[in-house]
Amino acid sequence: MKKKLFVATLVSYLGIYITMPVLSAISTKAHMIPSQIGIMISLGAAAMLLFAPIWGKMSDIFGRRIVMIIGLFGMGVFFILYVILFHMSIASSKAVPLFFYGLMGTRFLLGVFMTTTPTAANAYMADISTTKDRAKAMSSLGFATGLAMVLGPIIGGLISTTGNLYLPFYTTIVLLLLFTVIMTAILPKRQVSINEAHATDKKETGSKKFFSVKLLSWLLVGCSVMFVVVGLQLLTSLYLHDNIGQTVVQSAKTSSLLFVILGVTLMLTQILQIKVLNFSARKMMIVGIPLLVLGLLLITVASAFWMLVVSYILIGAGAAFGMSSLSAGASLVVSQDQQGAVAGTVAMTQAIAGIVSPLFGSFIYQINIKLPFLFFAAFAIAQKSINWTIFIQLIRRHLRYDCDYKN
């Protein structure tokens, strides 16, 4: 079952990343200016923010299987509409407002379904894993995300070398609709859940409230990690141009290479966590945040390419631990029947980073090109401190309770 959830998550994220290398180019051919392209992408992120918690709650009510299938099918259908609108807009001799607003609306509708399958898959993974192996199980889905981050742009880039910018979209549509059929066939109709031997986990978590200080602390840590990952996508090529002195073309190529390095490191770290380390959620956070901070600080003093490579390796490893600790840690502080809701909340946190990080990062970059990296590092340290303080307070409260009980 865990392999099926891995595949569903991988395919869903490939549906996003395969088209990324050509999205700006095809949008430009469709008579859109850079600011309009930015707004269009932000609308997709806004939809993810709004609907991720809803899909998570729906998976609690109607089951994980149906929500996962709807997610893949919904993305496939709206990618078809996306391509049709691009065709019509490019075929016109000038910008047509109807096509422009149609592309905006379609991107929003795509965003509605982009987190649907991963959210339900995360909740399903929590259903079939015990509290002891939760971190390891969630790391496998993190590995699927990292694999999609690396393979998606490579596949899209290779396909687009034919000169046909539509091919990555056609590939994505076929992939999503094909796996809609496959997942419909292989996912069990009866909800698979934690077995009787692990029933104690369910009893232990049954009385937990959903919203709590512990959950908030995990979400803040996760937000700090996603701020870095998303922010770097925008800032890397700018920093290479302004600080290292590369041309626009060189910075674009180097930026792509650095993100491949980051993605590969993220994957290898997830494999190490699954096969060897098997860290708990808290230990992953304790190890991951310092690696992330060290990588960010190294960027600010980097004067050569090899220093940037080292910094992105550190950030990739830190992000791998941080992203997995968020999913595992958040799932452990709510009851078993709230796993869908918390998976949706985690996805919402990622969407918030997708909206805020590029806007805020680009704003403070104009003040000082090193300021975004320093801010992201400081924010990560602050959130780790808050998480650790809450953890210590909970231990003290538990010890006081034990003392009072014994007396």
Buried (B, 14 or more C-beta within 10 A) or exposed (E): EBEBBBBBBBBBBBBBBBBBBBBBEBBBEBBBEEEBBBBBBBBBBBBBBBBBBBBBBBBBEEBBBBBBBBBBBBBBBBBBBBBEBBEBBBEEEEEBEEBBEBBBBBBBBBBBBBBBBBBBBBBBBBBBBBBEBBBBBBBBBBBBBBBBBBBBBBBBBEBBEEEEBBBBBBBBBEBBBEBBEBBBEEBEEEEBBBEEEBEEBBEEBEEBEEEEEBBBBBBBBBBBBBBBBBBBBBBBBBBBBBBBEBEEEBBBEBBBBBBBBBBBBBBBBBBBBBEEBBBBBBBBBBBBBBBBBBBBBBBBEBEEBEBBBBBBBBBBBBBBBBBBBBBBBBBBBBBBBBBBBBBBBBBBBBBBBBBBBBEBBBEBBEEEBBBBBBBBBEBBBEBBEBBBEBBEEEEEEEEEEEEEEEE
